[in-house]
Each structure stands twice: as C-alpha cells, then as structure tokens.
Amino acid sequence: MDKVKEARMFLQSLNNKEEISELIRDRVGEELNDFFFQQAAIYSKSTLGTDDPKIIRALAAFMLMGYLTRTHHERKEMSEKMLGGGDNKP
C-alpha cells in the first residue's frame, strides 16, 4: 500500500476519539498520558497565553506522538544492535 493512502486511512481513523484515547492509554499508561497533558497545559498557558482545551489536546497529542516515535526507534535500534544489524545509519 502506498504511504499517502496509509496516511489518509490513519487520519480518517482519528475521528473515533474514544478509540484513540484507549489506544494511547494502552501504549503509554494513564500516568504518562496525564503527565503529557499537564505539560501541554503548562506550555499552552505560559508560551501561547491560552488554556483552550483544544490547543492543550493538540499539544499533548504531538508530545505523545513524539515520545512514541522516539521510543519506537530506540527499541528498533537496540534490537538491530542485538541482532548484529550494523551501524544503523538511516
């Protein structure tokens, strides 16, 4: 499947907010999810001057995506090193 089609399907799947919330809690846990929302609220208020819940949710989502992406790549690199995957250059 081409990457644009996959991305489109992924974005369409985000319409179910309850399913997304459950997925996030399953992957990072309640404590870490709450932490990212707290950090997003602090950043939103101090840097953007707003406490708009939509902005806070968007910031928290980007923080969570960044965290999940980073930890995924770290686990992948560790796995490749353990299996003798070479220098791991992109």
C-alpha positions as CSV (number, residue, x, y, z in Angstrom):
1,M,0.0,0.0,0.0
2,D,1.4,3.4,-0.8
3,K,2.3,5.7,2.1
4,V,-0.1,8.5,1.2
5,K,-3.0,6.1,1.2
6,E,-1.9,4.7,4.5
7,A,-1.6,8.2,6.0
8,R,-5.0,9.1,4.7
9,M,-6.5,6.0,6.2
10,F,-4.8,6.7,9.5
11,L,-6.1,10.3,9.6
12,Q,-9.6,9.1,8.9
13,S,-9.3,6.6,11.8
14,L,-8.6,9.5,14.2
15,N,-12.3,10.5,14.1
16,N,-13.0,8.0,16.8
17,K,-11.7,9.9,19.8
18,E,-12.6,7.2,22.4
19,E,-10.7,4.6,20.4
20,I,-7.7,6.8,20.2
21,S,-7.8,7.6,23.9
22,E,-7.9,3.9,24.7
23,L,-5.0,3.2,22.4
24,I,-2.9,5.9,23.9
25,R,-3.6,4.8,27.5
26,D,-2.8,1.2,26.4
27,R,0.6,2.2,24.9
28,V,1.8,4.8,27.5
29,G,-0.3,4.2,30.5
30,E,-2.5,6.6,32.5
31,E,0.3,8.2,34.4
32,L,2.4,9.2,31.4
33,N,-0.7,10.3,29.5
34,D,-1.7,12.6,32.3
35,F,1.9,13.9,32.5
36,F,1.9,14.9,28.8
37,F,-1.5,16.7,29.3
38,Q,-0.1,18.6,32.3
39,Q,3.0,19.6,30.4
40,A,0.8,20.7,27.4
41,A,-1.4,22.8,29.7
42,I,1.7,24.4,31.2
43,Y,3.3,25.1,27.8
44,S,0.0,26.4,26.4
45,K,-0.6,28.8,29.2
46,S,3.0,30.1,29.6
47,T,4.1,30.2,26.0
48,L,0.9,30.6,24.0
49,G,-1.1,32.5,26.6
50,T,-4.2,30.3,26.3
51,D,-5.8,27.5,28.2
52,D,-8.0,26.4,25.3
53,P,-8.7,22.7,25.8
54,K,-8.5,22.1,22.0
55,I,-5.0,23.6,22.0
56,I,-3.9,21.6,25.0
57,R,-5.2,18.3,23.5
58,A,-3.4,19.0,20.2
59,L,-0.1,19.8,22.0
60,A,-0.4,16.7,24.2
61,A,-1.1,14.6,21.1
62,F,2.1,15.9,19.4
63,M,4.1,15.3,22.6
64,L,2.8,11.8,22.8
65,M,3.4,11.1,19.1
66,G,7.0,12.4,19.5
67,Y,7.5,10.2,22.6
68,L,6.1,7.1,21.0
69,T,8.1,7.7,17.8
70,R,11.4,8.2,19.7
71,T,10.9,5.1,22.0
72,H,9.9,3.0,18.9
73,H,13.1,4.0,17.1
74,E,15.2,3.4,20.3
75,R,13.8,-0.1,20.7
76,K,14.3,-0.8,17.0
77,E,17.9,0.3,17.1
78,M,18.6,-1.7,20.2
79,S,17.0,-4.8,18.6
80,E,19.1,-4.3,15.5
81,K,22.3,-4.0,17.5
82,M,21.5,-7.1,19.4
83,L,20.9,-9.0,16.2
84,G,24.1,-7.6,14.6
85,G,22.3,-5.1,12.4
86,G,25.4,-3.0,11.7
87,D,25.9,0.7,12.1
88,N,22.2,1.6,12.0
89,K,22.6,4.6,9.6
90,P,19.4,5.8,8.1
